[in-house]
Amino acid sequence: MKFGVVTFPGSNCDADMIYVLETIMGQEVEPLWHKDHDLKGCDLIVLPGGFSYGDYLRSGAIAKLSPIMEEVIKHANNGGYVMGICNGFQILTESGLLDGALLHNNTQKFISKNVHLKVGSSNTALTKGLDSNKAHKIPIAHGEGRFYAGEDTMKKILDNDQVLFYYADEEGAVTDAANPNGSLLNIAGICNEKRNVFGMMPHPERAADSELNNIDGKAFFESLLKFC
Amino acid sequence: MESTTQQLATVEQAVELGLRADEFEMIKEILGRTPNFTETAVYSVMWSEHCSYKNSIYWLKQLPKDGPHMLVKAGEENAGLVDIGDGLGCAFKIESHNHPSALEPYQGAATGVGGINRDIFTMGARPIAQLNSLRFGNIDRDRTKWLVNGVVKGIGDYGNAFGIPIVGGEVFFDDSYNTNPLVNAFSAGIVDAKKIISAKAKGPGNPVFIVGSATGKDGIAGAAFASKDITEESAQDLPSVQVGDPFMEKLLLEATMELAETDAIVGMQDMGAAGITCSTCEMSAGGGVGMEIQLDKVPTRQENMLPYEILLSESQERMLVVVQKGKEQIVKDIFDKWDLHAEEIGVVTDTQRIRYYMNGELVGDVPAESLVLGGGAPQYQREYKEPAYYQEFKKFSIDNVQEPEDLKAVADFLLQHPNIASKRWVYEQYDSMVGTKNMTTNRPADAGVVNIKGTEKALAMTVDCNSRYVNADPEIGTMIAVSEAARNIVCAGGVPSAITNCLNFGNPYNPESYWQFVGAIKGMSAACIKFQTPVTGGNVSFYNQTVTNGVEVPVFPTPTIGMIGVVEDKNKIMTLDFKQKGDLIFLLGECTNDIASSEYLYSYHGIKASPAPYFDLEKEFATQEVVKDLIQKDLINAAHDVSDGGLYTSLVEMSMPRGLGFDVEADGEVRLDAFLFGEGQGRVVVTVSEDAEDEFIEYLATIDVASTLLGHVTKGKLVVDGEHFGFIHEAKELFDNALEKRLK
């Protein structure tokens, strides 16, 4: 499978993502530039974390208008795989590829720390390979990560089993205390109805290198490789 | 309007701009005529304390500059460069942004982060990690809370968007910083030694470019502002505070990294203090050339800016670049790709003079060399005098301090003290993991450890200074700061390589403040020679004090030490957490009957007058050598130094990560409060697993360093001399949440 990692001006997790996909997972990766009009034959497009266009106006609000996003939206509508991490998730909700919105954390502060994730739906390429009983230790680092959706949208997300991950405690219990940012129902990531677009605030690419002593995130990429 | 800035300056105007009357005379002598207003403004910023180091350079020159691991010595380029092997160099530096942060904490701190990172990547080094060292006044004051919130958010917002992890730092509170907080930011970067970008202009005829942001009226004469006292009137200097744009800085970083890969570039310097003035003068003086600069070609944010405003603006995220003639297009294309300005504003000449033009008219003509540090800028040796308190403090005796009956209560008091409690509230607002290089996120250690991907190595880094010790005894206190930094590097498995320093002191014209400065330099030299860690650069920040009704109260003298060290084999990174129940706990280093300058004495007993704690440089070094050896021989499974809060705090810190505890016996030779809470230096706690016990004990017999078996690791109970001090989850609850509670 060929991965495409998009660099927007202000992306700062693009190199980390490329390192994990290429060096740790041994995959072919094509760097994509925000001004490109071509996805260069990539099968799975990753929108990495960072502060695209400075996150001015609103996180992801300007990135959705970039030339590359026109192509990414077409790719997704044709059933191609797209994954957005952190700022990438924000861009996906802004572009309408995913439902809901990501608001300022309820603490009104940026939060950078390890959290634990419980798998929601196992019926996606990203989650099928994950142990659904395990609490996966994955870092977050964001100021605007509070997932929100209106009642009808929320009902649709739940009815269609679109929740990828919930914030949980070390034992895997989804509790208020384990919710770092005030996300509705502790939601940390969702997919679209067609299950080919994934968005999540936590950073699995920050937990995939054994030299950093936490490889819980590696399983996320293994799952993609196996089930995409 | 031009005519006013072209008119000859008067001595009153010069003084108004921050020059001294005799300095104005010096300028007249250099130029052979009376300078105009624009030229006087140029001299006023270049000869300000901030740019010229005029009151400190005599002493700074006495610091050790060279060592076994140096690629570039201090002062030759923007930041010193340490050889870390594999053809790689590490550029690192620490800088203050104290005065701006005192007025506008958010932007003041943010632009401090921006400035220090530009110093690193302007050399062609990609920043890999940041640290910061923050000092605030009394935590219960509303103004302190406002400053803490603003500074932390400023550092976070800038650093998080810029995308370089913050891997460590320190936060300290004391009344002496009530008016004047200290914000010291550190950055380290890695560069291919063959691709270092010079900060020198060369080759007459080569074009000069300004790249990055447009120039505005923000931060005009910020360097001059940084060179005077903070007073009640300082709020009027608010226009001197710059405004940062981390997004622009990120683009500038990426464009610079691409530029470093080409052969189009002769030299480059970031525009920090004194903006275009400083970068044109320093690059020209560095290369022994001159420049002609067309100020009207500088992209500006507003119309009708005067020549001196363009020259003195400290708008952020700008660089001056000297390009190889004929290769201009390469540079333009790279900056075009990143949607950044790159405007040709002048040319290198062989005149050694800087000539500034506005719409074809010459508005300033000055010899480059006359403006810069090490050239014509003034250098003064200030008077200094030992203050009376120094001998007073030495009269302290532990015998006059009543030992409290309930030491458990003291322990809980200290664990919740803002200087000791967890700084989680602060560091969780910083992205510590971007870059996927922070090796200490999941493995706590005494220093930040950063992975150098694709090699066997890692880089350890730390910032340290207990300014209470430095106040008590500048010379010993600063030796301790260097030693503690080295101890932290060593306990993390590294070998200290070099230091950068941020010297925060009071008014240099105050002989007692200056005595503290001189003592600090002497102590730093002695310790740096011992540890073979040369000083690669840094900065001096004077005028940190409160002036109330004409009385100056300086901040605690604070020579912050930023140190890096190389971990040759990243499999040998040492962590600080207890690993399992039953492991033996040993103390290396002398246990002394000393509570001088401890947080315990200062805050619990409220006794402010005492000398620096016990310290012996030779013994300190010997202990650190033993720790290095033990790590190499795989004989220990945890190491943590004894510092603020004393041994008890260290033991709790080692217990918390895995929820374990300790059962220790005190040393009968010293008072129990001194044993638990004294801050005598040169001590490291290590743990030994059952398997390694025999070999470890055999090893102890071969060394000449004091060692004591303290006890063993427990499942979570904390026991001292058979007395129950509670459970680790209780201690952790106090330790983790104290700061947040106090800041609410």
HADDOCK unambig.tbl for C-alpha pairs under 7 A between the chains (distance, minus, plus):
assign (segid A and resid 9 and name CA) (segid B and resid 251 and name CA) 6.70 0.50 0.50
assign (segid A and resid 10 and name CA) (segid B and resid 247 and name CA) 5.90 0.50 0.50
assign (segid A and resid 10 and name CA) (segid B and resid 250 and name CA) 6.32 0.50 0.50
assign (segid A and resid 10 and name CA) (segid B and resid 251 and name CA) 6.97 0.50 0.50
assign (segid A and resid 12 and name CA) (segid B and resid 163 and name CA) 5.40 0.50 0.50
assign (segid A and resid 13 and name CA) (segid B and resid 434 and name CA) 6.69 0.50 0.50
assign (segid A and resid 13 and name CA) (segid B and resid 435 and name CA) 6.85 0.50 0.50
assign (segid A and resid 16 and name CA) (segid B and resid 435 and name CA) 5.82 0.50 0.50
assign (segid A and resid 16 and name CA) (segid B and resid 436 and name CA) 6.25 0.50 0.50
assign (segid A and resid 50 and name CA) (segid B and resid 161 and name CA) 6.63 0.50 0.50
assign (segid A and resid 51 and name CA) (segid B and resid 161 and name CA) 5.78 0.50 0.50
assign (segid A and resid 54 and name CA) (segid B and resid 247 and name CA) 4.82 0.50 0.50
assign (segid A and resid 109 and name CA) (segid B and resid 429 and name CA) 6.59 0.50 0.50
assign (segid A and resid 110 and name CA) (segid B and resid 429 and name CA) 4.91 0.50 0.50
assign (segid A and resid 111 and name CA) (segid B and resid 428 and name CA) 5.44 0.50 0.50
assign (segid A and resid 111 and name CA) (segid B and resid 429 and name CA) 5.16 0.50 0.50
assign (segid A and resid 112 and name CA) (segid B and resid 428 and name CA) 4.92 0.50 0.50
assign (segid A and resid 112 and name CA) (segid B and resid 429 and name CA) 6.04 0.50 0.50
assign (segid A and resid 112 and name CA) (segid B and resid 430 and name CA) 6.21 0.50 0.50
assign (segid A and resid 112 and name CA) (segid B and resid 431 and name CA) 5.29 0.50 0.50
assign (segid A and resid 112 and name CA) (segid B and resid 432 and name CA) 6.81 0.50 0.50
assign (segid A and resid 113 and name CA) (segid B and resid 428 and name CA) 6.30 0.50 0.50
assign (segid A and resid 141 and name CA) (segid B and resid 431 and name CA) 5.95 0.50 0.50
assign (segid A and resid 206 and name CA) (segid B and resid 436 and name CA) 5.53 0.50 0.50
assign (segid A and resid 212 and name CA) (segid B and resid 439 and name CA) 5.03 0.50 0.50
assign (segid A and resid 212 and name CA) (segid B and resid 442 and name CA) 6.89 0.50 0.50
assign (segid A and resid 213 and name CA) (segid B and resid 442 and name CA) 6.06 0.50 0.50
